[in-house]
Amino acid sequence: RTVISNAKLGGLMSDISLTDSQYLWCLSIFQVGYILLNVPCNIIIRRWKPSIFLAILTLLWGIIAMSTAAATTFIGLFMARFAMGIAEAGFLPGSACLSGATGGLIAYGITYISTEKLNSWQWMFIIEGSPCIVFAVITYFLLPDNYTKAKFLTDEQKQLQEKRMEIDQGAAGDTSWSWAQVRSIFTDWKIYMYAIIHICTSVTGAGVSLSLPSLINGMGDWGTDVSLALTTPPYALSCILIFIGAWSSDRFLDRSIHLVAGNLLCALGYLLMMFAPLDSVGARYFAVCVALGGNYMVFPIKIAWYSNNFSGLTRRAIAVGVIASVDSIGSAFGSQIYFDGPNYFWGNTIGLICIVVQIIAVIVLRLLLQRQNKKRDAMTPEEKEQEISKYDPHLIGDRHPEFRYVL
């Protein structure tokens, strides 16, 4: 999904005569395919064999990425990006940080490949898309459909995993499937609070990550190859912050405070990008690293938060799909915010506003969930029975009075 940002510096714009506006639309159209197919893909994975379905998507991913090298017009690139979004709809882009770090180094090396037959941007799509085809085959043969079919786990380890899932589901554990469970998600107020948080995160995340090579290229008097190489440290820092944030969040079983911390770090980066002197290359580069790192730090924490707070396998699967689709709406918008180069003041301003809105939404959601937990703690046995009687056993999910929301 981010190869195109490196390809922009590799000659893509001039080779197929792209305008800045057309390039931004090629970034955004990816999210449209993602939005349309995300929920259906989660339903398919819930109902079908993940090993087969994910192998097919990975194969398509590689083929489409490599085929993008053949684009000769705006329409060709536009349709390739749309198809890529459809192929990626079955995945959550959790490996984007690691791929961003390696992608910059790969792109740096590709700039030294002869462009006699193919330009650098074409080699980027071919070389970075080809491993997906190999991994599609590996996925089909090695990915278990669930933990009970994992040959690399012992019986004892499978029993441990079963206990973990029971604890994770809490009193409302349910593995059944029904369309009523799907519909119940859309009447749950939490889905809309998480949607606000995710839209704000994805606007800033997509904006910075997809514009990173251009942001760095405009900072100093260096060539394309150096700009591509300099995209690696921000992603390396992001990987470190992801692991620290995820470990700490699980260690203290807290999501909201960690999200606020990551967003404050991100806000610092945006403020520095907006107000650091233009000749302070070091400060501006540090700002990009901090902004990207803060964005990626909150990514696994926010996914864990809504996954924790939707109980029942079907309700959780649909919630993941809905929120990921909403997330992509923010990414589509975020792809457009860096329009005022080379300083991108307004793009950074929009990003900072989204960070502030997200912090407020996280705090409000924490207070609402905390209040609900206290209300359930104070319930008498009779009140709990009365609350349970309001719902079908397969639909109660996290609304069960014994269920406690993770804060």
N, C-alpha and C positions, 0 to 999 in steps of 0.2 A: 504493500500500500504506500510505502514512502520512497520507493525507488525513483518515482517520478520527480521528487524534489532534488535528488542528486542528478537525474537526467537533465534537468533544466540547465544546470551548469555544464553539462556534457554536450551541448549543442542541439538539444531538442527543439528549443524555441525557433532557431534560425532554419533548421533543416525542414521543418514542416510548416514554417511561416505562421507560428502561433502568436497571437496578440496576448498581452497581459490578462485581459478579460477572459479570453478563451482558455488560457492556462488555468485560471481560477475555477472556471466551470468544469474543467476536467478533474480538478481536485474534488469538487463538490458532488459530481454525478456518481462517484464511487459510493457515497453514502446512501444514495437513493436505492440502489440495488440491495444494499445492506439492510435498509429499513424495510423494504418490501418482503424480504425472505427470512428475516431473523426469527420471527415467531413461528412461521411454518417449519423452519429448520429445527427449532427446539421441540416441536411436536413430533416431527419425524424421528429425531434422536430418541425421544421418549418411547416411541412406539415400534421402532425398527432397530436393526443392529448397528450400533455406532461404528464398529470396525469397518463395515462395508460403506456406510454413508460418508464417514470422514475420509476414507480412502478415495472415494469418488471426488469429493470436494477438493482434496489436496491435489489430485491429478489434474482436475480442471484449473485449479489455481496456477499450477506450473505451466500448463499449455497456454493459458490466456496471457500470463506474464511474458512468456517467450514470444508469443505472437504479437505483443505490443510493439516489438522491435520493427515489425513490418508496417507500422502506421506511417502514412505519407501525408495525411490531411488531419485537420481538426476533428472532423466527423469520425475518422478511423480511430483516433486516440480516445475520443469521447466515448464511443461504443465499447472500446476495450476496457476502459475504466469502469463503465457501468457493469460489464460482464464480470470484472474482477470483484466488484462489490457483492454481486450475487453469489459468486463462488466462496467468498469469505464469510457469508452470513451465518454459516454453521459454527464459526469459531469466535471465541472472545480473543481480542488481540493482546493477550497478556505477554507474548514474547516480543512485542514491538520494541521494548527498550533494548534487549539483547541484539535484535536484528538491526536496530538503528546504529548500535555501536560497531558491529561488524560490517554493516552496509557502507558506512563512511570509509572504512579502510579498504574494502573491496572496490568501491568506486574510485578511490585514490589510485589503486593499482591499475584499474582499467584505463585510466587516462593515459597510461604509458603503452597501451596496446596499439598497434598500428591501425590507423583509420583509413587504410587504402581501400578496403572493401566495405567495412561497416564503421559508423561513427561511434564515439565513446558511449553515447546514451543508448544505442542499440545493443552494444555489448553488455551494458548494465542490466537490461531486461533479460537478455538471454542467459547470462551467467548466474544471475540471482534467481531466475525462475526455474532453471534446470534441476536443482536439488529437490524441488517439490515432487517431481515425477518419481524420483528414486524413493523418497519417503512415502509416497502414496502406496507403493508396493510393500514397503516395510510395515506401514500402518495396517494394511489388510491382513497380514500374516501374524503380526505381533501384538496388536492392540486388543485386549480382552473387552468383551461387551459389558461386563461388570466384574466386580471383585470375586464372585463365586467361580468365574471361569478363568481367573488369572493363574496360569500354570506356575508362575514364579513365586506364588504365595503358598505357604504351608497351611494346613488345616487350622493350626493355632492362630496364624496371622489372619485368616479369613474370619474366624470367630471374633477376633479382636476388632476387625473392621466393622463387623455386624453390630457389635456393642457400641462402637463409636457413632455409627449411624443412628442407632436407637437413642443415644444421649443427645445427638445433634437435633433430632426431630422432636425430642421432648415428649410431653404427654399427648401431643397431637399427631404423632407419627402415623402416616398413611401412605401406602404405596399404590393405591388404586388409581384408575383413570376414568374420567367422565368429562363431558363438555360442560357440565354444571360447575365443575372445579375450575375450568378455564374461564368461564364467565364471572366467577366469584372474584377473580383478581381485579376486574374493572370496577367493582363496587367497594374496593378496599382503599381507604384514604391514604394509606402509606405509599401506594404505588405512585401517587401524584407528588408526594413530598420527595421521594427518591428520584422522580423524573426531573424535578427542578434542580436537584443537586447534580445529577448526571449531565443535564444539558449544559450547565455552567462549566463543569469540569471538561467536557468534550470540546467546548468552544475554545478554551485556552489550550488544551492539549493538542488538538488538531492544528490550531493556528501556529503554535511554536514549532511543533515537530515537522510539519509540512513546509514551513518557511525557514527552517534552521540553516540550510546551506546558503540561502540568499541573505539571511540576517548576518551570518558570519562573513560572507563575501563582501558585504558593504562596510565592514568595520575597519579593514586595513588595506594596505597596498600590497596585496599578494595575489597569486594566480589561483586558477580554478582548482588545481590539484591540492594546494595548501588548504583552501576552503573546505574541500571534501574531507581531508585528513583531520581538520579541526572540529568536525562534527562528532568525532569519536569520544573525546573527554566528557562532553555534556551527557552523553548516553551512559558512559562508564560510571559517572557520578550518580546518574539516575538509578542504575542497577544496584549500587551500594545503598542508596536511600530506600529503595524498594525493600531490600532484605532487612534493613534496620527497622523500618516502619512496620513491616509485616510481622517480624519477630516480636517487637515490642507490643503491637496491638493484640497479638494472641497471648503473649505473656501476661498482660494485665487485663485481658478480655474487655478491651475498650476499642471502640471504633470512632466515635464522634470527636473526642479530644485529639486523637491522632490525625483525624481529617483536618481539624482546625489548625493544628501545628504545621501540617504539610502545606496548607493554603497560605498561612502566614509567611512561610518560606518562599512560596511562589510569588506572593504579593511583593516581597522585598525585591525579588528579581525584576518584576515589572516596573517598580518604582525606579530602580537603578537604570533600566533600559530607557525609561522616559526622561530622566533628569541628569544622568551622568554626562559630563562634557564629551562632545563628539571625538575629541582627540585623546580621550582616556580609553584606549583600546583594551587595556587589561581589565578595567572596571566594567566595561560593556560586555566583554567576553565572560567575565565572572557572573554578570547578571543573567546572561543567557543560560549558563550552566545551572544557576540556582533556580531560575524560572522553570526550566525543563525538569530538573530534579524534583522540585516540589510537585509538579504536575504528575509525574510518574509515581512518586511516593504514595499519593492518595489513591492511585488506581486499584491495587489489590484490596486495600482497606475498604473502599466503598462497595466493591463487589461482595466482600465477605459480610458487610453490614446488612445489605438487603437479602443476601442468601440466608443469613442467620435468622432473619425476622419474617420469613415466609415459610411456614411449615406445611408438610405434605409434599411428596415428590412432584406431583403434577402441578400444584399451586406454585411451588418454587421454580420449576422448569419454565412455566409460562411467565412468571414474574421476571425471570432472567431475560427471556426473549423480549418482553415488552420494554423493559428498561434499557436493554441494549439497542433496541430500535430507536427509542427516544434519544439515547446517547448519540446515535448516528445523525439525528436531526441537528444536534448541537455541533457535531463535527462538520456537517455540510455547511453550516453557517460559519464555523471557525475557519474553514478553508478560504473564506472570502475576506477576513478582517485585515490581513496584511496587504493593503492596496496602496499604501502611501509611502513607498520606499523613497530614498534608502534608509531614512531614520525610523519610519513606521511608528510615529508618535500616537496616531489615532488607533492603530491596531493594538498597541500596548495598552492604551486607555480602555478600550473595549474589554481586553483581557482582564485588566485590574477590576473593572466593574463587575465582571462575572465572578471573580474570586470573592469579592465582598458579599455579593448576593448569596453565593454558595455557603460562606461562613455563617451568615444569618440563618439560612435554611437548615444547616446542620444543627445549630444550637436550638432552634425551634423544635426540630424533630426529636432531638434528645430529650427535651423537656416534656414533650407530649408522650413519648414512650415511657419515660420515667414515671409520669403521672399514672399511666395505665398499669404499670407494674405495681405501684403502691395501692392502686384500687383493687387489684386482684389479691394482693397480700392481705387486705382487710376484709375480704369476702368470707362469709360464713359457709359451712358445707351446704346449707339449703340454697344460698344465693348462687353457689357454684353449680349446683344441679339445675337450677332454673336457667342459668346462662347456657349450659350445655344443651338443654332441651330446645333452645331456639334454632339450633342448626342440625342439619343432617350429619351423621357421624363422619362421612367422607368429605364434608365441606367445612367443618369447624376449623381445622388447621391451627394456625397460630392464634385464633380467637378463643381457644380453649383456656379456661380460667387458671389452669395449672401451668400454662406456657408463660415464660418470662422473656421479654424482649432484651436483646443485647444492646447496650447503650454505647 
